[in-house]
Amino acid sequence: MEKKNEEVEFLNYIFKNAEMGVIGIDDIITKANNEKFIKLLKQEREEYQSICNEAENILKKYGKQNEELGLMAKMSSKMMSEMKMLKDSSDQTIAKMMMEGTNKGIIEITEKINSYNCDDAEIIVLANRLKSTLEKNIDELKKYL
């Protein structure tokens, strides 16, 4: 794969992973009850959005635009969240759902970091920022289990 294409693909992956965090939080935040938990979710959302914005800015340097998640992925996320919360929409259930998605994100970004051979330090820094954010979010969400 051409180097520039590989870096653009990696940036799009980072964008989509962070965008999934934004969408996931948007899907559940109105169901949360505890003010501290809501504040945490808003902070997490801001960080994911910041990562999306940074990925977009780097993509512009490559003359590319981000590839947003498809409509099916967005709808699937919303439906899964709603189905899981039909029985129990407690903050504990929400935290568990968020942790499951976040763990998936950690696994995926770690695999991508290990398999990509990018020379662009800015991309590597952003990928590691996303991974650190996901790991920090897991630790914060544990408090609500």
N, CA and C atoms as a LAMMPS dump frame, in Angstrom:
ITEM: TIMESTEP
0
ITEM: NUMBER OF ATOMS
435
ITEM: BOX BOUNDS ff ff ff
-5.0000000000000000e+02 5.0000000000000000e+02
-5.0000000000000000e+02 5.0000000000000000e+02
-5.0000000000000000e+02 5.0000000000000000e+02
ITEM: ATOMS id mol type element x y z
1 1 1 N 0.856 -1.185 0
2 1 2 C 0 0 0
3 1 3 C 0.895 1.239 0
4 2 1 N 0.538 2.211 -0.808
5 2 2 C 1.287 3.46 -0.854
6 2 3 C 1.263 4.107 0.527
7 3 1 N 2.407 4.673 0.921
8 3 2 C 2.564 5.231 2.268
9 3 3 C 1.471 6.257 2.595
10 4 1 N 1.234 7.201 1.688
11 4 2 C 0.233 8.243 1.946
12 4 3 C -1.143 7.619 2.163
13 5 1 N -1.495 6.628 1.376
14 5 2 C -2.788 5.954 1.537
15 5 3 C -2.875 5.253 2.889
16 6 1 N -1.786 4.651 3.32
17 6 2 C -1.766 3.96 4.607
18 6 3 C -1.99 4.954 5.747
19 7 1 N -1.379 6.117 5.645
20 7 2 C -1.535 7.117 6.691
21 7 3 C -2.944 7.704 6.694
22 8 1 N -3.511 7.916 5.512
23 8 2 C -4.892 8.406 5.41
24 8 3 C -5.851 7.369 5.983
25 9 1 N -5.619 6.098 5.681
26 9 2 C -6.462 5.018 6.217
27 9 3 C -6.384 4.986 7.741
28 10 1 N -5.187 5.138 8.28
29 10 2 C -5 5.132 9.732
30 10 3 C -5.736 6.316 10.359
31 11 1 N -5.602 7.489 9.757
32 11 2 C -6.316 8.675 10.265
33 11 3 C -7.822 8.475 10.23
34 12 1 N -8.321 7.896 9.163
35 12 2 C -9.763 7.635 9.077
36 12 3 C -10.195 6.644 10.15
37 13 1 N -9.351 5.661 10.441
38 13 2 C -9.677 4.721 11.507
39 13 3 C -9.759 5.458 12.847
40 14 1 N -8.777 6.3 13.134
41 14 2 C -8.772 7.071 14.385
42 14 3 C -10.044 7.918 14.469
43 15 1 N -10.376 8.583 13.368
44 15 2 C -11.577 9.416 13.335
45 15 3 C -12.821 8.585 13.648
46 16 1 N -12.965 7.449 12.975
47 16 2 C -14.17 6.627 13.156
48 16 3 C -14.265 6.073 14.577
49 17 1 N -13.139 5.676 15.152
50 17 2 C -13.134 5.15 16.52
51 17 3 C -13.604 6.233 17.486
52 18 1 N -13.059 7.436 17.351
53 18 2 C -13.46 8.538 18.231
54 18 3 C -14.907 8.953 17.959
55 19 1 N -15.3 8.943 16.684
56 19 2 C -16.683 9.291 16.335
57 19 3 C -17.661 8.295 16.969
58 20 1 N -17.264 7.032 17.038
59 20 2 C -18.117 6.022 17.669
60 20 3 C -18.32 6.361 19.144
61 21 1 N -17.284 6.898 19.793
62 21 2 C -17.415 7.34 21.178
63 21 3 C -18.418 8.474 21.311
64 22 1 N -18.344 9.441 20.406
65 22 2 C -19.279 10.57 20.414
66 22 3 C -20.709 10.057 20.229
67 23 1 N -20.902 9.208 19.237
68 23 2 C -22.237 8.682 18.932
69 23 3 C -22.768 7.841 20.094
70 24 1 N -21.909 6.993 20.646
71 24 2 C -22.316 6.151 21.767
72 24 3 C -22.789 6.98 22.95
73 25 1 N -22.055 8.03 23.255
74 25 2 C -22.443 8.898 24.371
75 25 3 C -23.732 9.636 24.043
76 26 1 N -23.836 10.136 22.822
77 26 2 C -25.078 10.821 22.425
78 26 3 C -26.289 9.902 22.565
79 27 1 N -26.093 8.614 22.291
80 27 2 C -27.195 7.651 22.36
81 27 3 C -27.686 7.398 23.781
82 28 1 N -26.809 7.59 24.777
83 28 2 C -27.187 7.176 26.139
84 28 3 C -27.227 8.298 27.18
85 29 1 N -26.658 9.426 26.886
86 29 2 C -26.484 10.449 27.927
87 29 3 C -27.812 10.927 28.514
88 30 1 N -28.857 10.949 27.737
89 30 2 C -30.147 11.418 28.259
90 30 3 C -30.762 10.426 29.245
91 31 1 N -30.246 9.209 29.26
92 31 2 C -30.759 8.184 30.18
93 31 3 C -30.036 8.201 31.524
94 32 1 N -28.87 8.859 31.571
95 32 2 C -28.079 8.891 32.806
96 32 3 C -28.782 9.746 33.855
97 33 1 N -28.562 9.404 35.122
98 33 2 C -29.239 10.078 36.231
99 33 3 C -28.307 10.897 37.118
100 34 1 N -27.189 10.331 37.477
101 34 2 C -26.251 10.956 38.402
102 34 3 C -25.541 12.132 37.72
103 35 1 N -25.568 13.296 38.363
104 35 2 C -24.968 14.505 37.776
105 35 3 C -23.471 14.339 37.51
106 36 1 N -22.761 13.694 38.438
107 36 2 C -21.32 13.481 38.242
108 36 3 C -21.073 12.566 37.041
109 37 1 N -21.923 11.57 36.89
110 37 2 C -21.806 10.643 35.764
111 37 3 C -22.083 11.37 34.449
112 38 1 N -23.091 12.204 34.432
113 38 2 C -23.429 12.98 33.232
114 38 3 C -22.254 13.899 32.874
115 39 1 N -21.676 14.532 33.886
116 39 2 C -20.522 15.409 33.661
117 39 3 C -19.36 14.618 33.07
118 40 1 N -19.111 13.429 33.592
119 40 2 C -18.051 12.56 33.068
120 40 3 C -18.31 12.218 31.605
121 41 1 N -19.537 11.831 31.296
122 41 2 C -19.873 11.481 29.912
123 41 3 C -19.673 12.675 28.983
124 42 1 N -20.033 13.861 29.442
125 42 2 C -19.838 15.066 28.622
126 42 3 C -18.352 15.336 28.391
127 43 1 N -17.538 15.136 29.426
128 43 2 C -16.085 15.33 29.285
129 43 3 C -15.504 14.311 28.298
130 44 1 N -15.943 13.063 28.414
131 44 2 C -15.472 12.03 27.495
132 44 3 C -15.863 12.385 26.063
133 45 1 N -17.092 12.856 25.897
134 45 2 C -17.566 13.221 24.557
135 45 3 C -16.712 14.346 23.973
136 46 1 N -16.399 15.349 24.798
137 46 2 C -15.561 16.467 24.342
138 46 3 C -14.193 15.975 23.879
139 47 1 N -13.614 15.06 24.617
140 47 2 C -12.299 14.528 24.254
141 47 3 C -12.381 13.738 22.945
142 48 1 N -13.411 12.907 22.794
143 48 2 C -13.581 12.175 21.532
144 48 3 C -13.763 13.153 20.372
145 49 1 N -14.546 14.198 20.585
146 49 2 C -14.769 15.183 19.519
147 49 3 C -13.474 15.902 19.18
148 50 1 N -12.672 16.201 20.183
149 50 2 C -11.383 16.849 19.966
150 50 3 C -10.466 15.963 19.115
151 51 1 N -10.483 14.67 19.376
152 51 2 C -9.677 13.729 18.591
153 51 3 C -10.195 13.683 17.156
154 52 1 N -11.509 13.67 16.983
155 52 2 C -12.095 13.727 15.628
156 52 3 C -11.616 14.976 14.896
157 53 1 N -11.675 16.107 15.574
158 53 2 C -11.271 17.373 14.957
159 53 3 C -9.797 17.348 14.561
160 54 1 N -8.965 16.806 15.439
161 54 2 C -7.529 16.743 15.138
162 54 3 C -7.267 15.8 13.957
163 55 1 N -7.966 14.678 13.912
164 55 2 C -7.813 13.754 12.78
165 55 3 C -8.218 14.452 11.482
166 56 1 N -9.308 15.205 11.53
167 56 2 C -9.759 15.959 10.344
168 56 3 C -8.698 16.953 9.889
169 57 1 N -8.084 17.648 10.833
170 57 2 C -7.059 18.636 10.5
171 57 3 C -5.843 17.987 9.85
172 58 1 N -5.427 16.845 10.364
173 58 2 C -4.28 16.148 9.766
174 58 3 C -4.66 15.627 8.381
175 59 1 N -5.878 15.108 8.242
176 59 2 C -6.332 14.634 6.933
177 59 3 C -6.286 15.756 5.898
178 60 1 N -6.634 16.969 6.302
179 60 2 C -6.595 18.112 5.382
180 60 3 C -5.181 18.341 4.854
181 61 1 N -4.173 18.092 5.7
182 61 2 C -2.775 18.232 5.271
183 61 3 C -2.452 17.242 4.147
184 62 1 N -3.154 16.119 4.15
185 62 2 C -2.98 15.103 3.111
186 62 3 C -3.925 15.337 1.931
187 63 1 N -4.696 16.42 1.995
188 63 2 C -5.63 16.725 0.924
189 63 3 C -6.848 15.821 0.915
190 64 1 N -7.182 15.268 2.071
191 64 2 C -8.305 14.327 2.173
192 64 3 C -9.313 14.809 3.198
193 65 1 N -10.513 14.219 3.148
194 65 2 C -11.544 14.465 4.149
195 65 3 C -11.782 13.177 4.923
196 66 1 N -12.318 13.33 6.118
197 66 2 C -12.616 12.162 6.935
198 66 3 C -13.748 11.355 6.315
199 67 1 N -13.732 10.066 6.626
200 67 2 C -14.824 9.18 6.233
201 67 3 C -15.646 8.909 7.483
202 68 1 N -16.826 9.496 7.536
203 68 2 C -17.68 9.301 8.714
204 68 3 C -18.236 7.889 8.727
205 69 1 N -18.653 7.483 9.907
206 69 2 C -19.324 6.194 10.032
207 69 3 C -20.565 6.195 9.156
208 70 1 N -20.879 5.056 8.607
209 70 2 C -22.064 4.949 7.77
210 70 3 C -23.339 5.002 8.593
211 71 1 N -24.422 5.27 7.913
212 71 2 C -25.73 5.356 8.558
213 71 3 C -26.074 4.051 9.278
214 72 1 N -25.734 2.918 8.665
215 72 2 C -26.05 1.623 9.285
216 72 3 C -25.311 1.458 10.615
217 73 1 N -24.05 1.848 10.665
218 73 2 C -23.281 1.738 11.906
219 73 3 C -23.878 2.626 12.986
220 74 1 N -24.293 3.825 12.6
221 74 2 C -24.896 4.754 13.561
222 74 3 C -26.229 4.213 14.079
223 75 1 N -27.05 3.712 13.171
224 75 2 C -28.353 3.178 13.57
225 75 3 C -28.189 1.931 14.423
226 76 1 N -27.239 1.086 14.059
227 76 2 C -26.984 -0.133 14.817
228 76 3 C -26.573 0.198 16.249
229 77 1 N -25.72 1.193 16.405
230 77 2 C -25.286 1.615 17.736
231 77 3 C -26.473 2.078 18.565
232 78 1 N -27.307 2.903 17.963
233 78 2 C -28.477 3.429 18.675
234 78 3 C -29.429 2.301 19.07
235 79 1 N -29.694 1.376 18.142
236 79 2 C -30.616 0.269 18.423
237 79 3 C -30.069 -0.637 19.519
238 80 1 N -28.764 -0.92 19.471
239 80 2 C -28.151 -1.774 20.498
240 80 3 C -28.274 -1.114 21.871
241 81 1 N -28 0.177 21.924
242 81 2 C -28.101 0.899 23.197
243 81 3 C -29.523 0.85 23.734
244 82 1 N -30.482 1.123 22.867
245 82 2 C -31.88 1.131 23.308
246 82 3 C -32.328 -0.251 23.767
247 83 1 N -31.922 -1.286 23.05
248 83 2 C -32.315 -2.647 23.439
249 83 3 C -31.72 -3.04 24.785
250 84 1 N -30.444 -2.704 25.003
251 84 2 C -29.786 -3.053 26.262
252 84 3 C -30.396 -2.308 27.451
253 85 1 N -30.955 -1.126 27.175
254 85 2 C -31.502 -0.332 28.267
255 85 3 C -32.998 -0.524 28.465
256 86 1 N -33.609 -1.377 27.675
257 86 2 C -35.049 -1.631 27.853
258 86 3 C -35.334 -2.194 29.237
259 87 1 N -34.548 -3.164 29.653
260 87 2 C -34.755 -3.794 30.953
261 87 3 C -34.253 -2.928 32.099
262 88 1 N -33.092 -2.285 31.851
263 88 2 C -32.437 -1.557 32.936
264 88 3 C -31.663 -0.391 32.346
265 89 1 N -32.093 0.822 32.662
266 89 2 C -31.39 1.999 32.145
267 89 3 C -30.678 2.741 33.284
268 90 1 N -30.199 1.987 34.263
269 90 2 C -29.491 2.595 35.388
270 90 3 C -28.112 3.086 34.929
271 91 1 N -27.531 3.942 35.74
272 91 2 C -26.187 4.431 35.44
273 91 3 C -25.196 3.272 35.393
274 92 1 N -25.429 2.268 36.215
275 92 2 C -24.554 1.088 36.229
276 92 3 C -24.599 0.377 34.868
277 93 1 N -25.779 0.211 34.319
278 93 2 C -25.933 -0.434 33.009
279 93 3 C -25.274 0.408 31.925
280 94 1 N -25.476 1.72 32.005
281 94 2 C -24.873 2.622 31.022
282 94 3 C -23.352 2.541 31.103
283 95 1 N -22.808 2.56 32.319
284 95 2 C -21.353 2.482 32.492
285 95 3 C -20.818 1.171 31.924
286 96 1 N -21.532 0.084 32.171
287 96 2 C -21.106 -1.217 31.658
288 96 3 C -21.108 -1.222 30.124
289 97 1 N -22.154 -0.68 29.522
290 97 2 C -22.231 -0.601 28.06
291 97 3 C -21.084 0.233 27.501
292 98 1 N -20.83 1.369 28.132
293 98 2 C -19.754 2.24 27.672
294 98 3 C -18.402 1.545 27.808
295 99 1 N -18.224 0.807 28.894
296 99 2 C -16.959 0.091 29.086
297 99 3 C -16.773 -0.994 28.032
298 100 1 N -17.84 -1.677 27.67
299 100 2 C -17.737 -2.72 26.644
300 100 3 C -17.289 -2.121 25.312
301 101 1 N -17.898 -1.012 24.933
302 101 2 C -17.507 -0.346 23.694
303 101 3 C -16.095 0.213 23.762
304 102 1 N -15.748 0.759 24.909
305 102 2 C -14.419 1.34 25.095
306 102 3 C -13.343 0.259 25.053
307 103 1 N -13.619 -0.891 25.681
308 103 2 C -12.661 -2.005 25.629
309 103 3 C -12.429 -2.46 24.192
310 104 1 N -13.493 -2.521 23.419
311 104 2 C -13.375 -2.882 22.008
312 104 3 C -12.488 -1.864 21.288
313 105 1 N -12.703 -0.591 21.593
314 105 2 C -11.892 0.472 20.998
315 105 3 C -10.42 0.36 21.359
316 106 1 N -10.126 0 22.622
317 106 2 C -8.737 -0.167 23.071
318 106 3 C -8.069 -1.296 22.293
319 107 1 N -8.762 -2.408 22.174
320 107 2 C -8.207 -3.553 21.446
321 107 3 C -7.92 -3.163 19.996
322 108 1 N -8.886 -2.522 19.362
323 108 2 C -8.743 -2.174 17.944
324 108 3 C -7.641 -1.145 17.709
325 109 1 N -7.565 -0.101 18.531
326 109 2 C -6.533 0.917 18.296
327 109 3 C -5.157 0.346 18.6
328 110 1 N -5.06 -0.538 19.577
329 110 2 C -3.774 -1.166 19.886
330 110 3 C -3.304 -2.017 18.707
331 111 1 N -4.221 -2.784 18.122
332 111 2 C -3.875 -3.579 16.935
333 111 3 C -3.412 -2.679 15.798
334 112 1 N -4.129 -1.571 15.581
335 112 2 C -3.778 -0.648 14.493
336 112 3 C -2.407 -0.018 14.735
337 113 1 N -2.148 0.417 15.963
338 113 2 C -0.852 1.03 16.286
339 113 3 C 0.261 0.023 16.022
340 114 1 N 0.044 -1.224 16.43
341 114 2 C 1.075 -2.251 16.261
342 114 3 C 1.277 -2.669 14.812
343 115 1 N 0.251 -2.551 13.988
344 115 2 C 0.371 -3.037 12.61
345 115 3 C 0.708 -1.939 11.599
346 116 1 N 0.43 -0.69 11.925
347 116 2 C 0.733 0.385 10.99
348 116 3 C 2.186 0.788 11.101
349 117 1 N 2.728 1.151 9.97
350 117 2 C 4.122 1.553 9.921
351 117 3 C 4.189 2.983 9.389
352 118 1 N 3.602 3.895 10.137
353 118 2 C 3.533 5.291 9.705
354 118 3 C 4.804 6.033 10.083
355 119 1 N 5.173 6.941 9.209
356 119 2 C 6.322 7.796 9.485
357 119 3 C 5.885 9.136 10.066
358 120 1 N 4.604 9.438 9.96
359 120 2 C 4.081 10.73 10.417
360 120 3 C 3.885 10.681 11.934
361 121 1 N 4.796 11.345 12.642
362 121 2 C 4.757 11.328 14.114
363 121 3 C 3.454 11.902 14.65
364 122 1 N 2.867 12.857 13.938
365 122 2 C 1.615 13.48 14.372
366 122 3 C 0.485 12.439 14.441
367 123 1 N 0.48 11.517 13.501
368 123 2 C -0.539 10.465 13.477
369 123 3 C -0.327 9.495 14.636
370 124 1 N 0.922 9.124 14.868
371 124 2 C 1.237 8.207 15.973
372 124 3 C 0.855 8.841 17.306
373 125 1 N 1.151 10.117 17.47
374 125 2 C 0.796 10.828 18.711
375 125 3 C -0.721 10.823 18.895
376 126 1 N -1.458 11.084 17.82
377 126 2 C -2.921 11.106 17.912
378 126 3 C -3.468 9.71 18.223
379 127 1 N -2.923 8.689 17.599
380 127 2 C -3.367 7.315 17.877
381 127 3 C -3.122 6.958 19.339
382 128 1 N -1.969 7.328 19.854
383 128 2 C -1.66 7.054 21.261
384 128 3 C -2.521 7.896 22.196
385 129 1 N -2.867 9.105 21.763
386 129 2 C -3.788 9.941 22.564
387 129 3 C -5.152 9.261 22.657
388 130 1 N -5.629 8.725 21.533
389 130 2 C -6.909 8.019 21.544
390 130 3 C -6.832 6.815 22.479
391 131 1 N -5.772 6.038 22.373
392 131 2 C -5.615 4.857 23.237
393 131 3 C -5.585 5.263 24.718
394 132 1 N -4.825 6.293 25.045
395 132 2 C -4.751 6.769 26.441
396 132 3 C -6.112 7.264 26.929
397 133 1 N -6.826 7.956 26.055
398 133 2 C -8.162 8.456 26.401
399 133 3 C -9.093 7.291 26.707
400 134 1 N -9.069 6.288 25.866
401 134 2 C -9.923 5.108 26.072
402 134 3 C -9.589 4.421 27.4
403 135 1 N -8.298 4.271 27.668
404 135 2 C -7.877 3.614 28.918
405 135 3 C -8.291 4.427 30.137
406 136 1 N -8.146 5.741 30.058
407 136 2 C -8.558 6.619 31.162
408 136 3 C -10.068 6.531 31.365
409 137 1 N -10.803 6.491 30.262
410 137 2 C -12.265 6.419 30.352
411 137 3 C -12.716 5.138 31.037
412 138 1 N -12.037 4.027 30.766
413 138 2 C -12.363 2.759 31.443
414 138 3 C -12.23 2.944 32.946
415 139 1 N -11.12 3.527 33.373
416 139 2 C -10.891 3.727 34.809
417 139 3 C -11.975 4.611 35.438
418 140 1 N -12.392 5.635 34.729
419 140 2 C -13.428 6.528 35.246
420 140 3 C -14.793 5.838 35.288
421 141 1 N -15.091 5.049 34.272
422 141 2 C -16.394 4.372 34.207
423 141 3 C -16.535 3.291 35.278
424 142 1 N -15.424 2.694 35.682
425 142 2 C -15.469 1.635 36.712
426 142 3 C -16.141 2.124 37.997
427 143 1 N -16.021 3.404 38.265
428 143 2 C -16.585 3.975 39.491
429 143 3 C -18.108 3.883 39.511
430 144 1 N -18.722 3.664 38.353
431 144 2 C -20.185 3.663 38.269
432 144 3 C -20.763 2.255 38.11
433 145 1 N -19.92 1.244 38.237
434 145 2 C -20.421 -0.142 38.161
435 145 3 C -21.082 -0.549 39.459
